[in-house]
Amino acid sequence: MQNEMELNINFLLKNVLIKHSFDELDIKTYNKGEFIISESDSIEHMYFLLSGKTKVYKEYENGKTLLLQFVDGLSSMGDVEYINGLTHASGSVSAVNQVKLFKISFKELDRRYKKCFEFRDYLIKHLSMRLLSSHSKTGLNLIYSMQTRLASYLLSMKNKTTKNIVMLNNLQELSDNLGTSYRHLHRTLKELSDNQIIVREKNRITILNINELEELARGNIYEDSYKEL
């Protein structure tokens, strides 16, 4: 039986990147926490996510960051920049867990796929889904409570290997990501702990009641999957 990465590669080669062969794909591995794309850096490639989960966020001049979403499943990055002829990345992307992907230069895409219906069709569908997703997530910090935002974050960050364990190594960065204050984040962590939904030991969070956390997360407001298979 084929694994997720093999299924995604086969789908891309048969339906999107039809002028490429498997041998041409230079598959890269990014480990947890590694940057894939840094905002405002020059960008010359389109990236195709094959497996793993990524974190997408905005960086600001004051050093703060704002979490936009988590993405897993088959997806692409750099497509907005490619379509619009942008030379710098419009957002930052890092690996939540081990991520496998490959990239193709904009020049190569122009050379092989500028008039390719299959590739253009994929871009239209993918960017349309991204647009719908961004509309649904506009104003998340205003619409949803801090409990919902934190619950969603914990669900997205929990490690499949260690199951219900989440490491929170930088609470100031997390409070910025979630659009709240450091004190409010601490208060919300305490509320979840007092309600026996989690146990906090320094930077280690153990999820005790996954069902209650999922209910608080309202289906996980930060999670997106563009998987087409």
N, C-alpha and C positions, 0 to 999 in steps of 0.2 A: 504494500500500500504506500502511495506517495505521501510525503510529509507536506506541511504547509508551504515551505519554500519551493519545493519541486512543483507543486500545483500552481503557485503564483508565477514561476518562471515559464511553465508551459502555457499558461493563459496569455502572458505578455507576448511570447514569441508567436503564438498562433493568431492572436487577435489585435495586437497593438504594434509591437516592434517586429513586424512581419519580414523586414529586410535584414534582420540580425539572426545570427546563429548562436547556439549555446556557447561555443568556443570563444566567441567574441566578448562574452560578458566577464568583466573583471569584478568578481564579487568581493566586497569588503565587509569586515566585521568591526563593529563598534561596541565597546563594553559599557556597562552601566556608568552613567555620568559623563561620558565623552561627548564633546561637541561634534555635531554633524555639519550644521550651518550656523554661523555667527552673524547676527544682524549687522548690516552696514558693510560687511566684508564683500569683496568682489565675488561675483558668482558667475561661473561659466559652464555649469553642468546642470542637468536635470537628474534627480535621484529617484530610484524606484525601490520602495521598501518591500522586502520579500518576507521578512519575519521579524518579530520583536515589536516593542512599543516605543514610541517617541513622545517627547514632551515639546509642545510648541508654545512659545511665549514672546512677549515684546520686552525690549530693553529700553530704558530711558536715560537721559543725560545725567540725572541725579543718582544713577547707580541702581535704581530699583527695577524690578522686573514684574510683569503681570502675566500670570498663567492664562493662556487662551484655551488650550485643549490638549488631550492625550489622543494619539492616533495609533491604531494597530491595523492589521490586515493589509491587503494590497493597496498601496497608495503611492503618490508621487510628490516630490518636493522640487521647487524651482520652476514649476510650470507657469506660475503667475509671472515670474521674472522673464521666462523665455517668451511667452506670448506677447508681453508688453515691451520687450527689448530693454529690460532693466539690467544694469551692470552691477548692482549691489543688492544683497539679500534684504527682503522686507521684514524678516522676522528671524528668530533663533530657534534651532531645533537641537535637542540633545537626546541621548539614549536613556531610557528608563531601565531597560534590561539589555541583554545582549541583542543587538540588532544586526541583521544582514541585509545588504542592499548593493546595488550597482549603479553607476552613473554613466551618462552619455553626454558629451559636450554639446553645447548649443550649435556649434559649427557642424558637427556630425548630424544632428537632428535636421538642420537646414538642408544638408546635402542629400540625405536619404528620405526624409519624411515631409518635406515642405508641401508636397502635393499628394501625400498619402491619406486616403479617406479614413482608413482604420485608425491611424494615429490621431488625426484631427477629431474623429468621433469620440475617441477616448478622452481627449483633452476637454471637449465640450461637456461630456457627461461628468467627468471628475471635477472640473471647476464649478459646474452647476451645483453639485452636491456640496462642495466647499462653501459656495455662496449661501445655500439654504442653511447650512450648519452655522455659519457666522451670524446670520440673521437671528437664528434661534438663541444664540449665545450672547447677543448684544445686551449689555446691561446686567450680566449675571450677578455682579457684586451689589446691584441695587435690588434685583428681584428676589434673590434667594438669601436665606438666612446664613449666618456664619456656620451653623451646625451642618447645613446641607452642603455648603462648599467644602468644609473640612472632611465630612463623611465621604464625599465624592473623591477628594484627593487621596484619602487613605485607601479607598477601594482600588484606585488606579495604581497606587504605588506598592500595594502588597505583593510580596514576592511569591511566585508560584511554587518555588522550591521549599521555602520556609513557611508557606501557607499564610498564616495570619499575622506575620511579623512585618512591621514597617519601621524603618530607621529615619528619624527626623534629626538630621545633623546640624541644620542651621535654621533655627526658629525665626530669626529676623528676616531671612530670605523668604521663608515660607509665608510669613505674615504679609510681606510685600506681594508675593505671588497671588495670594488670595484677596488682596485689596482690603486689608484690615490692619489694625494696630497690633503691636507685640502683646500688649496687655489683653486685648480682646481674644487673641489666639490662645493665650494661656488660660483664660477664663473658660473658653469653649472646650479645650482639652480636659479641664477639670470637670465640666458638666458631663462630658461623655464618660469620664472615669467614675464620677459619683453615681451615674446611672448604670454602672457595670457593663457598659458597652465596650470599653477598652480598659487596659491597664497600662499606665505609663511608668517606666523605669528609666529616668534620665532621658536619653534620646531614643529609647526603644519603646515602641508601641505594640502591644499585643491585642489583637481584636478578639474579644470574648463572645460577642453576640453579633455575628455576621448578618443575620436577618434584620435586626434592629438598625444596624448601620446602613444596610441597603435601603431600608425604608426611609431613613433620614436623607439619604443621597438622592432620592426621587429618581431612581434609575441611572444615576451617575451623570450629572450635568456636564462634566468635562470630557466624557468619553465619546470618541468617534471612531467608527470603522467604515472605511470606504471599500471594503472587500466586495468584489463583484462576482465571486465564485459561489 
